[in-house]
Amino acid sequence: MIKNNNGAILIVTVISMFILTIIGFISLEMFVAQNALVATDVAKVRTFYAADGIVEMMRGYINVTCPDHLTINYVDAAVPASGDWVSGSSAVNAAVASGYDTTPTFPVVFAKVEVRRAPVPPNALYVDFSTTTVVQYYRIMGVSSVTVNSDVIYSTVSYYFYVSSITPDNYFRKRFAAWREHKLIQNDNGTIQ
């Protein structure tokens, strides 16, 4: 006896295609979400290295323009009591005006640097100079940012130093401490700006 099963295979095919379409959409959403996470992680690394790199560029600029064998503290004269070191910051910032990291396959990372007097000893800002001498502390701060998936990702890196007099020749020598990465953009007192 032959049963009449006309059209049963069509229903099975339509249901199977519907299930496979749902699986395809879910896979596509997972791929897009993973891609966004990877792009964000790459952007975080790129912005950190851009901020660190521009701080190192400023350190190099300071070492070249204010060598340790001078009897005048050019850093103290160049960095005003309030505000940043305009000439030094401008020189380094102009070198990367069109973007610090311009890799063609990624969004451009922009970076900026400034040098300021630190009104409080950096020991309070998690940096140890191990000095008992009263000196003026300075802060080099690099800030970099990039826009990924309509989100702005930024990194800030600070580098602290001071200039002290070396006897008997009365030379001024720079003493750099370690850098510090900030999760939030902070001002010189360590508070969020």
ABEGO torsion letter per residue (X at the ends): XBBBABGAAAAAAAAAAAAAAAAAAAAAAAAAAAAAAAAAAAAAAAAAAAAAAAAAAAAAAAAAABBAABABBAAAAABBABEBBAAAAAAAAAAAAAEABABAABBBBBBBBBBBBBABBAAAAGBBAGBABBBBBBBBBBBBBBBBGGBBBBBBBBBBBBBBBBOAAGBBBBBBBBBBBBABBBBAAGBBX
